[in-house]
Amino acid sequence: MAEKKYFKDLSRRDYIVKANEIVRAEGAEALTIRRIAREMHCSSACLYHYFENLEELLFYAQIGFLNYYLEEIQRAESGWKDAWDLHIGIWECYSRAAFTYPTAFNTVFFSDMSAKLPTAFREYYELFPEQINMVSPYLRLMLETPDFFERDYQMCQKCVEAGVISEEKARIMNRLVCLVYKGYLKGIIDSGIEAGQIEERVREFLKDIKLIMAALADDTLGHRDLEPIKSLFEKMHK
């Protein structure tokens, strides 16, 4: 996609970079049309040559916060040995990033603009090609899937293909885990969270979703976090 330029030799990338800087430093509420015009040394009207409105610029600016999630995955994925490691590991990386930047993740995945994520994701990495090496093929497929629940199901499908859960149970797992995540994120957005509380909240979230996974798994593969829970469930139902 050729990057169009209009006034003052500006570009969509320039606006996104500046908007991201403002949001990181002061929060999304600090980004206004007047503020971005002042920072870019242009008129307020110039914004509309590059974006439909301020909401679209804010959406693109906050896609950059996904890099924290992708960096987390890069560090962790070498230690994943099986389908459960992959599924739990991705949720751990995702929840840590989302609980650290809740407003950004809510905007990108749950705002009215989120339907544009597949197109926006591709365009973003065309504008910032230096960041594309952080995205593995399966993650790119997941992030280019429009619906939030279906994005997670891309990972659930890996468990189905590995034979550790049935298709029917995977759909149930997908729905329950996503709903639990949405509850955690809403709680953080509504009540806030201190930096020192993030890891504890991630652990609580992982504990809850592992209960769901263990209850539905056909084979835990002896996973240290799932097998004891699965065994307990089986004893309870004898």
C-alpha positions in Angstrom: 0.0 0.0 0.0 1.5 3.3 -1.1 1.6 5.8 1.7 -0.1 9.0 0.6 1.3 12.4 1.7 -0.6 15.7 1.7 0.4 18.8 3.6 3.7 19.7 5.2 5.1 16.3 3.9 3.2 14.5 6.6 1.9 10.9 6.5 -0.4 8.5 8.3 2.7 7.0 9.9 3.7 10.4 11.3 0.3 10.9 12.9 0.3 7.4 14.4 3.8 7.8 15.8 2.9 11.2 17.4 -0.5 10.0 18.7 1.1 6.9 20.2 3.7 9.1 22.0 0.9 11.2 23.5 -1.2 8.3 24.6 1.8 6.5 26.2 2.8 9.6 28.1 -0.5 11.0 29.1 -3.3 8.5 28.3 -5.9 8.3 25.5 -7.9 11.2 26.9 -5.0 13.6 26.2 -5.3 13.0 22.4 -7.4 15.7 20.9 -7.6 17.2 17.4 -6.2 20.5 18.6 -3.4 18.7 20.5 -2.3 16.6 17.5 -2.4 19.7 15.3 -0.2 21.6 17.7 2.2 18.7 17.9 2.3 18.2 14.2 2.6 22.0 13.4 -0.4 21.9 11.1 -4.1 22.9 11.1 -6.7 20.8 12.8 -8.3 20.2 9.4 -5.2 18.3 8.2 -6.1 15.3 10.3 -9.1 14.6 8.0 -6.8 14.1 5.0 -5.3 11.1 6.8 -8.0 9.7 9.0 -11.8 9.6 9.0 -11.8 11.1 12.5 -9.9 11.2 15.8 -11.3 7.8 16.8 -9.6 6.2 13.8 -6.3 7.8 14.7 -6.6 6.7 18.3 -7.4 3.1 17.2 -4.2 3.0 15.0 -2.1 4.6 17.6 -3.1 1.9 20.2 -2.4 -1.0 17.8 1.2 -0.2 18.8 0.6 -1.5 22.3 0.2 -5.0 20.8 4.0 -5.0 20.4 4.3 -5.5 24.2 2.2 -8.7 23.8 4.2 -9.9 20.7 7.5 -9.3 22.6 6.2 -11.3 25.5 5.3 -14.2 23.2 8.8 -14.0 21.6 10.4 -14.5 24.9 8.1 -17.3 26.1 7.3 -19.4 23.1 10.7 -21.3 22.9 9.6 -22.9 26.2 6.3 -24.2 24.9 6.4 -28.0 24.4 2.8 -28.9 23.5 -0.7 -27.6 22.6 -1.6 -26.8 26.2 1.7 -24.9 26.7 0.8 -22.9 23.6 -2.8 -22.1 24.6 -2.0 -21.2 28.2 1.1 -19.4 27.2 -0.6 -17.2 24.7 -3.3 -16.3 27.2 -0.6 -15.5 29.9 1.2 -13.2 27.5 -2.0 -11.6 26.3 -3.5 -11.0 29.7 -0.3 -9.5 31.1 -0.2 -7.1 28.2 -3.9 -6.3 28.4 -3.9 -5.8 32.1 -0.8 -3.5 31.7 -2.5 -1.4 28.9 -6.3 -2.1 29.5 -7.6 1.0 27.7 -5.5 0.2 24.6 -6.5 -3.5 24.5 -10.2 -2.6 25.0 -10.1 -0.1 22.2 -8.3 -2.4 19.8 -10.4 -5.5 20.5 -13.8 -4.3 21.7 -14.5 -0.8 20.4 -16.7 -0.1 17.4 -13.4 0.2 15.4 -12.3 -3.4 16.3 -14.2 -4.7 13.2 -11.5 -3.0 11.2 -8.7 -4.9 13.0 -7.8 -7.3 10.1 -7.3 -4.5 7.6 -5.8 -2.1 10.2 -3.4 -4.8 11.4 -2.1 -5.4 7.8 -1.8 -1.7 7.1 -0.1 -1.0 10.4 2.7 -3.4 9.7 3.1 -2.0 6.2 3.6 1.4 7.8 5.9 -0.1 10.4 7.7 -3.0 8.6 10.5 -2.9 11.1 8.1 -4.5 13.6 6.8 -7.3 11.5 9.5 -9.8 12.6 7.7 -10.1 15.9 4.6 -11.7 14.4 4.7 -15.5 13.9 2.4 -16.9 11.1 -0.2 -18.4 13.5 -0.4 -15.2 15.4 -0.8 -13.2 12.2 -3.7 -15.5 11.3 -5.3 -15.0 14.7 -4.9 -11.2 14.7 -6.4 -11.0 11.2 -9.6 -12.8 12.3 -12.3 -10.1 12.9 -14.2 -11.7 15.8 -12.6 -11.8 19.3 -14.1 -15.2 20.1 -13.0 -16.6 16.7 -9.5 -15.2 17.2 -9.1 -17.3 20.4 -10.6 -20.3 18.6 -7.7 -20.3 16.2 -5.6 -21.3 19.3 -8.3 -23.7 20.5 -8.1 -25.4 17.2 -4.5 -26.2 17.8 -5.6 -28.3 20.8 -8.3 -30.0 18.7 -5.6 -30.9 16.1 -3.4 -32.2 18.8 -6.2 -34.6 20.0 -6.3 -33.2 23.5 -9.9 -31.9 23.3 -12.9 -32.5 21.1 -14.3 -29.9 18.7 -17.4 -29.5 20.8 -15.6 -29.1 24.1 -13.1 -26.7 22.4 -16.0 -24.4 21.5 -17.2 -24.4 25.1 -13.7 -23.8 26.4 -13.3 -20.9 23.9 -16.5 -19.3 25.0 -15.9 -19.6 28.7 -12.3 -18.5 28.7 -13.1 -15.5 26.6 -16.0 -14.5 28.9 -13.7 -14.8 32.0 -11.1 -12.6 30.3 -13.7 -10.0 29.4 -14.8 -9.9 33.0 -11.3 -9.4 34.3 -10.6 -6.6 31.7 -13.9 -4.8 32.5 -13.1 -5.0 36.2 -9.6 -3.4 35.6 -11.1 -0.7 33.4 -13.8 0.1 35.9 -11.7 0.0 39.1 -8.2 0.6 37.8 -5.1 -1.4 38.7 -1.7 -0.6 40.2 1.5 -1.7 38.5 2.3 -3.9 41.5 -1.0 -5.7 41.2 -0.7 -6.8 37.6 1.2 -10.1 38.1 -1.2 -11.2 40.9 -4.2 -10.5 38.6 -2.6 -12.4 35.8 -2.0 -15.4 38.2 -5.7 -15.2 39.3 -6.9 -15.2 35.7 -4.7 -18.1 34.7 -5.9 -20.1 37.7 -9.5 -19.6 36.6 -9.0 -20.5 33.0 -6.9 -23.6 33.9 -9.9 -24.8 35.8 -11.9 -24.6 32.6 -9.3 -26.2 30.5 -8.7 -29.1 32.9 -12.4 -29.8 33.3 -12.9 -30.0 29.5 -9.6 -31.6 28.4 -9.7 -35.1 27.1 -6.0 -35.4 27.6 -3.9 -33.0 29.8 -0.7 -34.5 28.4 0.4 -34.7 32.1 0.6 -30.9 32.2 1.7 -29.9 35.6 -1.0 -27.1 35.9 -3.9 -29.2 34.5 -3.3 -32.8 35.6 -3.9 -32.3 39.3 -7.2 -30.4 38.6 -8.3 -33.0 36.1 -7.6 -35.8 38.6 -9.6 -33.9 41.3 -12.6 -33.5 39.0 -12.5 -37.2 38.1 -12.5 -38.2 41.7 -15.4 -35.9 42.5 -17.5 -37.5 39.8 -16.8 -41.2 40.7 
